[in-house]
Amino acid sequence: MKETSIYHPHMTRIASIKQATALEKVFTIESPNGKLGHEPGQFVMVSVLGVGEAPISISSSPSRSNGSFELCVRKVGDVTNALHSMNPDTKIGIRGPFGSSFPIEKMRGKDILFAPGGLGLAPLRSLINQVIDERDTFGNVTILYGAKQASDLLFRDELEEWVARDDVNCLITVDHGDETWDGHVGVITTLFPKINIDPNNTIAVTCGPPIMYRFVLMELLGMAIPESQIYLSLERRMKCGVGKCGHCQIEGVYCCQEGPVFNYAEIKGFEEAL
């Protein structure tokens, strides 16, 4: 994308919209200039004329870029409410991509453990699908995914595909089961005893609600995965995306530039981070 996209949004077209859950929709957006050029874990600033601008994680993989990208948007504020009221062919503004990404080159040859919770699957889906598309360059792949209830599970079709694969170990749980759910019931940490890993050869990646991090990190560290081999995507309300406003600072670190992807060893002492 052109340098001007850092400060001035490109007007792009919503190609399609799919209802994912009661609160989330997946938007397929035509890439500015035909290519977004993002890496797994990055985000874009989405603007709606007359409403405002909001940061949204890119949920589609660079390995599947075909002139468009996907955003999984939860209906929680003015901008996202406006997006949810739109129809295909509507124009929206896009700036970016911004932020750090998951170090996929460092992950090659390693076993990968994904542990997303709830909406945290949206940014991790980008990396998961790239790993699956380049499956031969990675070791064992494990996905542990948890949601509050079955109706909150995102990307249900893909979850079924991951579960069905012989070269991926995908386990799914919900906090509260109902008559529609015949799978595992319990918080995401109840899935960890069901897996075996080689901690020294495993890179762990997690994203989810703030309260989840503490307990997932306890599990990962309890499995003896080195702190330097744990990566997190932190949710912060970015305002500018370019490190000018200071709104997303975490103890002097600009989340919109040095994050949202962080290595745990680098931020474990930041009280504001987790």
Backbone as CSV, one residue per row, in Angstrom:
resi,resn,N_x,N_y,N_z,CA_x,CA_y,CA_z,C_x,C_y,C_z
1,MET,0.835,-1.200,0.000,0.000,0.000,0.000,0.870,1.249,0.000
2,LYS,0.345,2.335,-0.488,1.094,3.572,-0.551,1.312,4.141,0.848
3,GLU,2.389,4.920,0.988,2.722,5.502,2.286,1.596,6.372,2.819
4,THR,0.849,7.034,1.902,-0.227,7.917,2.355,-1.309,7.161,3.107
5,SER,-1.376,5.836,2.956,-2.409,5.070,3.652,-2.187,5.048,5.156
6,ILE,-0.986,5.430,5.606,-0.724,5.499,7.038,-1.594,6.575,7.684
7,TYR,-1.792,7.684,6.983,-2.541,8.803,7.543,-3.910,9.011,6.887
8,HIS,-4.050,8.609,5.643,-5.297,8.850,4.914,-5.899,7.519,4.472
9,PRO,-7.137,7.267,4.830,-7.747,5.983,4.473,-8.007,5.844,2.979
10,HIS,-7.845,4.630,2.492,-8.272,4.276,1.140,-9.732,3.850,1.221
11,MET,-10.547,4.312,0.320,-11.937,3.871,0.275,-11.994,2.502,-0.395
12,THR,-12.563,1.547,0.304,-12.636,0.179,-0.182,-14.084,-0.305,-0.138
13,ARG,-14.349,-1.391,-0.849,-15.716,-1.915,-0.955,-15.870,-3.175,-0.115
14,ILE,-16.993,-3.252,0.594,-17.355,-4.488,1.282,-17.878,-5.465,0.234
15,ALA,-17.141,-6.552,0.013,-17.530,-7.523,-1.009,-18.628,-8.460,-0.521
16,SER,-18.560,-8.859,0.763,-19.578,-9.759,1.309,-19.603,-9.652,2.823
17,ILE,-20.703,-10.074,3.413,-20.877,-10.055,4.869,-21.511,-11.379,5.285
18,LYS,-20.939,-11.994,6.312,-21.476,-13.262,6.811,-21.699,-13.164,8.310
19,GLN,-22.881,-13.539,8.756,-23.183,-13.548,10.182,-22.460,-14.727,10.820
20,ALA,-21.606,-14.462,11.795,-20.837,-15.523,12.439,-21.494,-15.972,13.744
21,THR,-21.860,-15.011,14.585,-22.589,-15.274,15.827,-23.599,-14.145,15.991
22,ALA,-24.274,-14.114,17.126,-25.247,-13.044,17.364,-24.581,-11.678,17.407
23,LEU,-23.301,-11.637,17.802,-22.601,-10.366,17.955,-21.532,-10.119,16.901
24,GLU,-21.108,-11.146,16.180,-20.006,-11.004,15.235,-20.434,-11.245,13.790
25,LYS,-19.875,-10.442,12.904,-20.023,-10.643,11.471,-18.630,-10.670,10.849
26,VAL,-18.494,-11.435,9.759,-17.236,-11.493,9.018,-17.408,-10.713,7.724
27,PHE,-16.570,-9.684,7.551,-16.625,-8.812,6.390,-15.468,-9.161,5.449
28,THR,-15.776,-9.409,4.192,-14.745,-9.556,3.172,-14.595,-8.211,2.472
29,ILE,-13.387,-7.662,2.521,-13.118,-6.312,2.026,-12.175,-6.387,0.823
30,GLU,-12.494,-5.653,-0.217,-11.568,-5.579,-1.343,-10.294,-4.865,-0.903
31,SER,-9.138,-5.460,-1.178,-7.875,-4.879,-0.745,-7.572,-3.595,-1.506
32,PRO,-7.116,-2.552,-0.812,-6.684,-1.337,-1.505,-5.554,-1.650,-2.487
33,ASN,-5.643,-1.112,-3.681,-4.620,-1.335,-4.715,-4.435,-2.806,-5.059
34,GLY,-5.441,-3.634,-4.726,-5.389,-5.042,-5.086,-4.659,-5.935,-4.110
35,LYS,-3.948,-5.359,-3.116,-3.198,-6.159,-2.156,-3.036,-5.401,-0.856
36,LEU,-3.361,-6.044,0.239,-3.204,-5.394,1.540,-1.754,-5.469,2.022
37,GLY,-1.102,-6.605,1.807,0.297,-6.745,2.204,0.498,-6.921,3.696
38,HIS,-0.419,-7.621,4.366,-0.318,-7.781,5.811,0.415,-9.061,6.192
39,GLU,0.782,-9.142,7.472,1.341,-10.336,8.084,0.392,-10.790,9.187
40,PRO,0.413,-12.080,9.550,-0.496,-12.570,10.590,-0.326,-11.821,11.907
41,GLY,-1.420,-11.332,12.457,-1.391,-10.626,13.732,-1.564,-9.128,13.613
42,GLN,-1.451,-8.582,12.404,-1.583,-7.139,12.227,-3.056,-6.708,12.199
43,PHE,-3.278,-5.392,12.218,-4.630,-4.853,12.212,-4.722,-3.696,11.232
44,VAL,-5.945,-3.283,10.942,-6.195,-2.095,10.133,-7.093,-1.148,10.912
45,MET,-7.044,0.122,10.550,-7.968,1.105,11.084,-9.112,1.238,10.083
46,VAL,-10.314,1.007,10.557,-11.511,1.043,9.713,-12.291,2.305,10.027
47,SER,-12.615,3.077,9.001,-13.350,4.322,9.217,-14.686,4.296,8.486
48,VAL,-15.676,4.845,9.166,-17.022,5.000,8.603,-17.322,6.489,8.583
49,LEU,-17.603,7.007,7.417,-17.824,8.438,7.250,-18.918,8.945,8.184
50,GLY,-18.589,9.984,8.935,-19.556,10.588,9.833,-19.719,9.889,11.160
51,VAL,-18.994,8.766,11.356,-19.117,7.992,12.603,-17.786,7.955,13.355
52,GLY,-16.726,7.535,12.684,-15.434,7.470,13.351,-14.563,6.365,12.797
53,GLU,-13.555,5.985,13.580,-12.548,5.018,13.148,-12.267,4.053,14.286
54,ALA,-12.012,2.793,13.959,-11.739,1.782,14.980,-10.723,0.777,14.467
55,PRO,-9.873,0.227,15.376,-8.911,-0.797,14.967,-9.579,-2.167,14.921
56,ILE,-9.330,-2.922,13.860,-9.888,-4.253,13.711,-8.779,-5.200,13.266
57,SER,-8.637,-6.323,13.954,-7.626,-7.314,13.577,-7.979,-7.953,12.242
58,ILE,-6.952,-8.252,11.460,-7.155,-8.934,10.181,-7.240,-10.431,10.458
59,SER,-8.333,-11.051,10.081,-8.538,-12.456,10.432,-8.219,-13.409,9.291
60,SER,-7.925,-12.899,8.110,-7.591,-13.775,6.984,-6.085,-13.898,6.841
61,SER,-5.646,-15.000,6.228,-4.226,-15.292,6.112,-3.624,-14.675,4.861
62,PRO,-2.384,-14.182,4.947,-1.689,-13.691,3.744,-1.546,-14.780,2.689
63,SER,-1.505,-16.040,3.142,-1.349,-17.153,2.205,-2.598,-17.375,1.366
64,ARG,-3.696,-16.711,1.731,-4.944,-16.856,0.982,-5.412,-15.522,0.409
65,SER,-4.468,-14.612,0.228,-4.801,-13.294,-0.299,-5.111,-13.395,-1.787
66,ASN,-6.306,-12.950,-2.163,-6.717,-12.980,-3.565,-7.382,-11.664,-3.954
67,GLY,-6.789,-10.585,-3.462,-7.372,-9.285,-3.742,-8.367,-8.825,-2.708
68,SER,-8.486,-9.599,-1.624,-9.399,-9.217,-0.547,-8.842,-9.707,0.781
69,PHE,-9.417,-9.221,1.872,-9.056,-9.684,3.207,-10.304,-9.694,4.066
70,GLU,-10.219,-10.343,5.234,-11.399,-10.503,6.082,-11.213,-9.874,7.453
71,LEU,-12.288,-9.321,7.961,-12.335,-8.751,9.300,-13.503,-9.383,10.043
72,CYS,-13.243,-9.874,11.244,-14.309,-10.392,12.096,-14.635,-9.299,13.110
73,VAL,-15.829,-8.751,13.022,-16.179,-7.541,13.774,-17.271,-7.835,14.794
74,ARG,-16.973,-7.535,16.060,-17.978,-7.653,17.116,-18.718,-6.331,17.249
75,LYS,-20.001,-6.394,17.434,-20.859,-5.220,17.563,-20.784,-4.695,18.993
76,VAL,-19.899,-3.675,19.203,-19.686,-3.193,20.569,-19.639,-1.672,20.695
77,GLY,-19.555,-0.942,19.600,-19.418,0.511,19.693,-19.999,1.201,18.482
78,ASP,-19.768,2.518,18.385,-20.362,3.307,17.305,-19.934,2.815,15.924
79,VAL,-18.636,2.639,15.728,-18.135,2.233,14.419,-18.582,0.816,14.082
80,THR,-18.450,-0.089,15.036,-18.824,-1.472,14.757,-20.335,-1.623,14.595
81,ASN,-21.118,-0.835,15.314,-22.567,-0.848,15.105,-22.915,-0.366,13.703
82,ALA,-22.189,0.664,13.248,-22.416,1.171,11.894,-22.048,0.118,10.854
83,LEU,-20.942,-0.584,11.071,-20.545,-1.640,10.151,-21.591,-2.743,10.080
84,HIS,-22.124,-3.120,11.228,-23.115,-4.191,11.266,-24.415,-3.811,10.564
85,SER,-24.656,-2.533,10.381,-25.875,-2.098,9.695,-25.683,-1.984,8.183
86,MET,-24.456,-2.203,7.714,-24.148,-2.032,6.286,-24.493,-3.273,5.477
87,ASN,-24.554,-3.072,4.169,-24.786,-4.141,3.216,-23.585,-4.266,2.287
88,PRO,-23.444,-5.394,1.600,-22.385,-5.522,0.608,-22.437,-4.392,-0.415
89,ASP,-21.268,-4.030,-0.948,-21.065,-2.944,-1.905,-20.939,-1.579,-1.241
90,THR,-21.103,-1.518,0.086,-20.906,-0.262,0.802,-19.412,0.056,0.852
91,LYS,-19.079,1.336,0.813,-17.688,1.774,0.882,-17.312,2.139,2.323
92,ILE,-16.112,1.696,2.731,-15.555,2.073,4.033,-14.096,2.470,3.832
93,GLY,-13.527,3.181,4.821,-12.130,3.593,4.745,-11.221,2.596,5.452
94,ILE,-10.054,2.360,4.864,-9.069,1.443,5.451,-7.704,2.116,5.499
95,ARG,-7.076,2.122,6.685,-5.677,2.519,6.837,-4.896,1.324,7.367
96,GLY,-3.684,1.162,6.903,-2.857,0.082,7.404,-2.410,-0.851,6.307
97,PRO,-1.864,-2.003,6.646,-1.875,-2.643,7.971,-0.862,-2.037,8.940
98,PHE,-1.164,-2.189,10.235,-0.338,-1.644,11.297,0.072,-2.738,12.275
99,GLY,1.087,-2.410,13.073,1.466,-3.244,14.202,2.426,-4.368,13.874
100,SER,2.840,-5.042,14.942,3.751,-6.178,14.813,2.974,-7.422,14.406
101,SER,3.694,-8.436,13.993,3.066,-9.674,13.549,3.698,-10.859,14.262
102,PHE,3.085,-12.016,14.119,3.663,-13.231,14.686,4.898,-13.622,13.865
103,PRO,5.989,-13.998,14.529,7.258,-14.277,13.835,7.240,-15.646,13.159
104,ILE,6.515,-15.750,12.062,6.296,-17.062,11.448,7.590,-17.715,10.983
105,GLU,8.572,-16.921,10.590,9.831,-17.516,10.149,10.546,-18.219,11.307
106,LYS,10.443,-17.676,12.515,11.039,-18.310,13.689,10.283,-19.579,14.081
107,MET,9.034,-19.674,13.632,8.198,-20.810,14.007,8.416,-22.030,13.125
108,ARG,9.004,-21.836,11.968,9.172,-22.954,11.040,10.053,-24.037,11.657
109,GLY,9.612,-25.276,11.498,10.329,-26.410,12.066,9.960,-26.696,13.511
110,LYS,9.187,-25.800,14.127,8.791,-25.951,15.526,7.379,-26.554,15.633
111,ASP,7.085,-27.120,16.812,5.714,-27.489,17.139,4.981,-26.211,17.537
112,ILE,3.725,-26.079,17.122,2.961,-24.866,17.401,1.735,-25.205,18.231
113,LEU,1.556,-24.472,19.319,0.381,-24.629,20.180,-0.400,-23.324,20.179
114,PHE,-1.612,-23.368,19.639,-2.502,-22.207,19.635,-3.507,-22.352,20.775
115,ALA,-3.746,-21.242,21.509,-4.722,-21.283,22.598,-5.565,-20.007,22.586
116,PRO,-6.452,-19.854,21.611,-7.328,-18.677,21.573,-8.594,-18.896,22.391
117,GLY,-9.139,-17.790,22.879,-10.407,-17.836,23.590,-11.364,-16.825,23.016
118,GLY,-12.612,-17.229,22.765,-13.636,-16.316,22.262,-13.242,-15.622,20.982
119,LEU,-13.365,-14.291,20.978,-13.025,-13.493,19.809,-11.530,-13.527,19.506
120,GLY,-10.725,-14.016,20.441,-9.297,-14.134,20.222,-8.937,-15.052,19.063
121,LEU,-9.894,-15.867,18.610,-9.628,-16.712,17.452,-9.488,-15.877,16.186
122,ALA,-10.111,-14.701,16.137,-10.108,-13.891,14.913,-8.691,-13.510,14.471
123,PRO,-7.864,-12.885,15.324,-6.496,-12.581,14.886,-5.615,-13.812,14.738
124,LEU,-5.852,-14.853,15.550,-5.038,-16.066,15.442,-5.390,-16.889,14.214
125,ARG,-6.610,-16.747,13.701,-7.025,-17.484,12.503,-6.100,-17.180,11.328
126,SER,-5.636,-15.938,11.237,-4.717,-15.564,10.172,-3.461,-16.423,10.205
127,LEU,-2.888,-16.596,11.387,-1.675,-17.400,11.538,-1.984,-18.886,11.409
128,ILE,-3.080,-19.337,12.007,-3.439,-20.753,11.942,-3.563,-21.212,10.494
129,ASN,-4.264,-20.441,9.675,-4.463,-20.855,8.290,-3.176,-20.783,7.476
130,GLN,-2.286,-19.844,7.811,-1.008,-19.832,7.106,-0.182,-21.058,7.478
131,VAL,-0.199,-21.421,8.758,0.510,-22.623,9.188,-0.070,-23.861,8.500
132,ILE,-1.385,-23.937,8.404,-2.023,-25.080,7.744,-1.701,-25.099,6.253
133,ASP,-1.697,-23.930,5.619,-1.382,-23.865,4.195,0.065,-24.249,3.907
134,GLU,0.945,-24.053,4.896,2.362,-24.381,4.741,2.735,-25.493,5.728
135,ARG,1.808,-26.446,5.868,1.870,-27.444,6.926,3.196,-28.205,6.984
136,ASP,3.809,-28.486,5.849,5.020,-29.298,5.812,6.228,-28.617,6.445
137,THR,6.129,-27.307,6.686,7.280,-26.588,7.244,7.194,-26.424,8.763
138,PHE,6.208,-27.080,9.379,6.039,-26.988,10.834,5.978,-28.388,11.432
139,GLY,6.224,-28.460,12.735,6.112,-29.727,13.443,4.671,-30.015,13.808
140,ASN,4.454,-30.520,15.023,3.093,-30.802,15.475,2.307,-29.501,15.633
141,VAL,1.036,-29.537,15.252,0.174,-28.366,15.381,-1.011,-28.719,16.272
142,THR,-1.163,-27.962,17.369,-2.251,-28.184,18.322,-3.050,-26.899,18.464
143,ILE,-4.367,-27.023,18.413,-5.256,-25.870,18.590,-6.207,-26.176,19.738
144,LEU,-6.166,-25.338,20.773,-7.108,-25.424,21.887,-7.959,-24.162,21.850
145,TYR,-9.264,-24.328,21.663,-10.141,-23.161,21.515,-11.309,-23.266,22.489
146,GLY,-11.564,-22.162,23.189,-12.665,-22.130,24.137,-13.556,-20.921,23.932
147,ALA,-14.854,-21.102,24.181,-15.831,-20.016,24.121,-16.802,-20.187,25.277
148,LYS,-17.565,-19.145,25.545,-18.498,-19.213,26.678,-19.571,-20.262,26.447
149,GLN,-20.121,-20.301,25.237,-21.158,-21.268,24.898,-21.067,-21.608,23.415
150,ALA,-21.760,-22.653,23.008,-21.635,-23.136,21.631,-21.999,-22.068,20.609
151,SER,-22.970,-21.236,20.920,-23.398,-20.206,19.973,-22.363,-19.105,19.795
152,ASP,-21.340,-19.078,20.653,-20.282,-18.063,20.558,-19.080,-18.541,19.737
153,LEU,-19.069,-19.795,19.331,-17.932,-20.324,18.585,-17.852,-19.670,17.211
154,LEU,-16.667,-19.173,16.873,-16.455,-18.507,15.590,-15.961,-19.505,14.543
155,PHE,-16.211,-19.192,13.293,-15.692,-19.967,12.163,-15.979,-21.467,12.340
156,ARG,-17.239,-21.788,12.564,-17.629,-23.172,12.860,-17.205,-24.142,11.765
157,ASP,-17.352,-23.744,10.500,-16.981,-24.639,9.398,-15.493,-24.963,9.435
158,GLU,-14.667,-23.966,9.709,-13.229,-24.189,9.763,-12.842,-25.005,10.987
159,LEU,-13.515,-24.774,12.102,-13.243,-25.577,13.290,-13.462,-27.053,12.986
160,GLU,-14.551,-27.369,12.278,-14.836,-28.757,11.921,-13.754,-29.320,11.009
161,GLU,-13.260,-28.498,10.091,-12.189,-28.936,9.199,-10.912,-29.210,9.983
162,TRP,-10.588,-28.340,10.944,-9.372,-28.532,11.735,-9.476,-29.798,12.583
163,VAL,-10.648,-30.029,13.158,-10.851,-31.230,13.970,-10.691,-32.485,13.113
164,ALA,-11.153,-32.423,11.878,-11.129,-33.594,10.995,-9.743,-33.899,10.423
165,ARG,-8.827,-32.953,10.469,-7.508,-33.160,9.882,-6.676,-34.147,10.701
166,ASP,-5.931,-34.990,9.999,-5.054,-35.943,10.673,-3.767,-35.297,11.159
167,ASP,-3.402,-34.167,10.554,-2.130,-33.525,10.894,-2.299,-32.323,11.822
168,VAL,-3.480,-32.184,12.421,-3.751,-31.122,13.388,-4.521,-31.727,14.564
169,ASN,-4.128,-31.368,15.777,-4.862,-31.791,16.968,-5.672,-30.600,17.467
170,CYS,-6.955,-30.584,17.154,-7.822,-29.455,17.510,-8.854,-29.898,18.536
171,LEU,-8.822,-29.277,19.707,-9.762,-29.563,20.784,-10.558,-28.299,21.093
172,ILE,-11.860,-28.458,21.270,-12.751,-27.314,21.463,-13.562,-27.526,22.733
173,THR,-13.769,-26.447,23.480,-14.571,-26.529,24.690,-15.450,-25.294,24.828
174,VAL,-16.542,-25.424,25.580,-17.385,-24.280,25.925,-17.537,-24.253,27.440
175,ASP,-17.627,-23.056,27.980,-17.774,-22.930,29.440,-19.075,-23.539,29.925
176,HIS,-20.139,-23.346,29.132,-21.472,-23.803,29.533,-22.112,-24.545,28.363
177,GLY,-22.373,-25.816,28.541,-22.982,-26.612,27.491,-24.493,-26.463,27.464
178,ASP,-25.102,-26.846,26.351,-26.561,-26.877,26.234,-26.943,-28.057,25.350
179,GLU,-28.230,-28.138,24.978,-28.705,-29.288,24.217,-28.116,-29.356,22.809
180,THR,-27.532,-28.257,22.335,-26.950,-28.251,20.992,-25.486,-28.681,20.992
181,TRP,-24.909,-28.863,22.175,-23.480,-29.116,22.279,-23.218,-30.484,22.876
182,ASP,-22.459,-31.321,22.158,-22.111,-32.644,22.673,-20.607,-32.809,22.848
183,GLY,-19.891,-31.672,22.858,-18.449,-31.707,23.022,-18.016,-31.462,24.456
184,HIS,-16.759,-31.096,24.613,-16.181,-30.879,25.940,-16.782,-29.627,26.586
185,VAL,-17.000,-29.692,27.895,-17.517,-28.556,28.656,-16.512,-28.198,29.745
186,GLY,-16.169,-26.921,29.807,-15.209,-26.436,30.787,-14.416,-25.288,30.204
187,VAL,-13.726,-24.547,31.037,-12.913,-23.434,30.545,-11.740,-23.983,29.744
188,ILE,-11.090,-23.115,28.982,-10.042,-23.558,28.064,-8.898,-24.278,28.770
189,THR,-8.612,-23.919,30.013,-7.494,-24.557,30.716,-7.749,-26.037,30.989
190,THR,-9.014,-26.479,30.916,-9.309,-27.908,31.130,-8.879,-28.752,29.932
191,LEU,-8.491,-28.117,28.841,-8.019,-28.862,27.669,-6.531,-29.197,27.748
192,PHE,-5.783,-28.437,28.522,-4.327,-28.628,28.555,-3.898,-30.015,29.026
193,PRO,-4.563,-30.600,30.029,-4.148,-31.949,30.448,-4.367,-33.014,29.368
194,LYS,-5.090,-32.682,28.313,-5.391,-33.642,27.265,-4.323,-33.700,26.172
195,ILE,-3.306,-32.855,26.274,-2.290,-32.814,25.220,-0.917,-33.122,25.784
196,ASN,-0.041,-33.594,24.908,1.359,-33.818,25.248,2.215,-33.005,24.293
197,ILE,3.190,-32.297,24.820,4.051,-31.462,23.979,5.508,-31.642,24.365
198,ASP,6.382,-31.241,23.479,7.808,-31.116,23.763,8.055,-29.637,24.045
199,PRO,8.144,-29.228,25.308,8.187,-27.802,25.632,9.334,-27.043,24.985
200,ASN,10.490,-27.677,24.863,11.637,-26.970,24.293,11.497,-26.730,22.793
201,ASN,10.633,-27.521,22.145,10.451,-27.370,20.700,9.102,-26.756,20.352
202,THR,8.394,-26.221,21.362,7.045,-25.698,21.144,7.006,-24.186,21.249
203,ILE,6.345,-23.569,20.295,6.029,-22.141,20.367,4.531,-22.026,20.602
204,ALA,4.161,-21.303,21.652,2.757,-21.149,22.024,2.267,-19.758,21.657
205,VAL,1.029,-19.695,21.182,0.425,-18.432,20.777,-0.966,-18.354,21.391
206,THR,-1.262,-17.254,22.075,-2.565,-17.124,22.713,-3.155,-15.738,22.510
207,CYS,-4.466,-15.678,22.509,-5.187,-14.410,22.410,-6.596,-14.627,22.935
208,GLY,-7.090,-13.665,23.709,-8.426,-13.808,24.258,-8.732,-12.690,25.229
209,PRO,-9.806,-12.839,25.993,-10.146,-11.812,26.982,-9.072,-11.702,28.048
210,PRO,-8.865,-10.516,28.619,-7.781,-10.302,29.588,-7.739,-11.306,30.724
211,ILE,-8.898,-11.695,31.255,-8.900,-12.609,32.398,-8.366,-13.978,32.022
212,MET,-8.439,-14.322,30.725,-7.988,-15.637,30.282,-6.473,-15.766,30.299
213,TYR,-5.773,-14.655,30.019,-4.322,-14.716,29.873,-3.629,-15.282,31.106
214,ARG,-4.037,-14.816,32.268,-3.363,-15.236,33.493,-3.372,-16.756,33.640
215,PHE,-4.521,-17.365,33.366,-4.655,-18.802,33.586,-4.030,-19.615,32.455
216,VAL,-4.141,-19.122,31.218,-3.486,-19.816,30.107,-1.970,-19.747,30.263
217,LEU,-1.452,-18.592,30.672,-0.014,-18.460,30.878,0.474,-19.392,31.990
218,MET,-0.329,-19.553,33.032,0.033,-20.488,34.098,0.170,-21.904,33.550
219,GLU,-0.740,-22.280,32.658,-0.684,-23.612,32.056,0.547,-23.761,31.170
220,LEU,0.794,-22.759,30.332,1.930,-22.823,29.414,3.256,-22.897,30.169
221,LEU,3.388,-22.056,31.181,4.617,-22.064,31.978,4.721,-23.348,32.795
222,GLY,3.567,-23.849,33.235,3.561,-25.105,33.982,3.971,-26.290,33.130
223,MET,3.817,-26.168,31.827,4.252,-27.213,30.895,5.723,-27.039,30.526
224,ALA,6.378,-26.049,31.139,7.811,-25.775,30.954,8.139,-25.196,29.590
225,ILE,7.171,-24.546,28.948,7.466,-23.832,27.716,8.234,-22.569,28.088
226,PRO,9.397,-22.325,27.506,10.185,-21.134,27.850,9.400,-19.850,27.590
227,GLU,9.593,-18.866,28.442,8.882,-17.593,28.300,9.113,-16.959,26.941
228,SER,10.309,-17.134,26.399,10.645,-16.533,25.111,9.956,-17.217,23.939
229,GLN,9.298,-18.336,24.206,8.604,-19.085,23.159,7.084,-18.957,23.282
230,ILE,6.645,-17.942,24.028,5.219,-17.675,24.195,4.909,-16.304,23.608
231,TYR,3.903,-16.243,22.740,3.508,-14.993,22.097,2.036,-14.696,22.392
232,LEU,1.762,-13.404,22.602,0.412,-12.970,22.919,0.006,-11.838,21.985
233,SER,-1.270,-11.764,21.685,-1.815,-10.613,20.980,-2.703,-9.874,21.964
234,LEU,-2.301,-8.646,22.300,-3.009,-7.878,23.325,-4.016,-6.925,22.706
235,GLU,-5.176,-6.860,23.295,-6.211,-5.953,22.831,-6.056,-4.600,23.513
236,ARG,-5.881,-3.563,22.704,-5.841,-2.200,23.210,-6.601,-1.307,22.233
237,ARG,-7.177,-0.245,22.740,-7.947,0.662,21.903,-6.994,1.622,21.193
238,MET,-6.579,1.262,19.984,-5.704,2.130,19.211,-6.527,3.264,18.609
239,LYS,-5.993,4.465,18.650,-6.700,5.624,18.099,-6.127,6.074,16.763
240,CYS,-4.782,6.097,16.674,-4.164,6.621,15.449,-3.480,5.545,14.628
241,GLY,-2.961,4.508,15.277,-2.294,3.431,14.586,-0.843,3.697,14.242
242,VAL,-0.360,4.906,14.483,0.997,5.266,14.068,1.847,5.809,15.212
243,GLY,1.443,5.593,16.461,2.254,5.989,17.602,2.297,7.473,17.882
244,LYS,1.272,8.215,17.478,1.265,9.664,17.674,0.417,10.103,18.871
245,CYS,-0.686,9.407,19.100,-1.618,9.896,20.128,-1.286,9.392,21.525
246,GLY,-0.577,8.268,21.629,-0.207,7.729,22.932,-1.330,7.015,23.654
247,HIS,-2.465,6.841,23.007,-3.632,6.264,23.664,-3.432,4.799,24.042
248,CYS,-2.597,4.089,23.271,-2.459,2.648,23.477,-1.174,2.280,24.219
249,GLN,-0.558,3.224,24.904,0.703,2.940,25.591,0.532,1.928,26.720
250,ILE,1.496,1.029,26.812,1.597,0.101,27.932,2.966,0.332,28.563
251,GLU,2.999,1.107,29.646,4.251,1.437,30.332,5.301,1.957,29.343
252,GLY,4.877,2.900,28.497,5.776,3.537,27.563,5.931,2.833,26.226
253,VAL,5.346,1.639,26.091,5.418,0.886,24.839,4.144,1.152,24.042
254,TYR,4.305,1.551,22.779,3.152,1.818,21.927,2.633,0.504,21.339
255,CYS,1.444,0.124,21.776,0.874,-1.147,21.356,0.581,-1.165,19.859
256,CYS,0.278,-0.016,19.268,-0.064,0.028,17.849,1.151,-0.163,16.957
257,GLN,2.356,0.005,17.517,3.571,-0.156,16.726,4.397,-1.356,17.168
258,GLU,4.688,-1.447,18.463,5.463,-2.569,18.972,4.587,-3.784,19.239
259,GLY,3.291,-3.586,19.294,2.313,-4.657,19.404,1.445,-4.638,18.167
260,PRO,0.304,-5.307,18.164,-0.323,-5.980,19.310,0.293,-7.321,19.678
261,VAL,1.208,-7.840,18.839,1.856,-9.115,19.141,3.100,-8.854,19.980
262,PHE,3.164,-9.519,21.133,4.310,-9.375,22.025,4.838,-10.740,22.424
263,ASN,6.118,-10.793,22.687,6.731,-11.965,23.282,6.553,-11.856,24.796
264,TYR,6.116,-12.932,25.434,5.828,-12.860,26.870,7.046,-12.471,27.693
265,ALA,8.208,-12.947,27.321,9.422,-12.638,28.081,9.698,-11.145,28.120
266,GLU,9.232,-10.425,27.093,9.502,-8.995,26.993,8.525,-8.142,27.800
267,ILE,7.348,-8.681,28.123,6.333,-7.853,28.799,5.862,-8.431,30.124
268,LYS,6.463,-9.512,30.582,5.940,-10.172,31.781,5.987,-9.278,33.007
269,GLY,6.857,-8.279,33.012,6.940,-7.390,34.161,6.068,-6.165,34.054
270,PHE,5.323,-6.038,32.956,4.466,-4.867,32.752,3.128,-5.092,33.446
271,GLU,2.891,-4.387,34.541,1.652,-4.573,35.292,0.426,-4.228,34.471
272,GLU,0.565,-3.269,33.543,-0.585,-2.826,32.766,-0.897,-3.753,31.597
273,ALA,0.021,-4.667,31.285,-0.126,-5.464,30.078,-1.151,-6.582,30.225
274,LEU,-1.119,-7.286,31.370,-1.956,-8.472,31.531,-2.856,-8.364,32.741
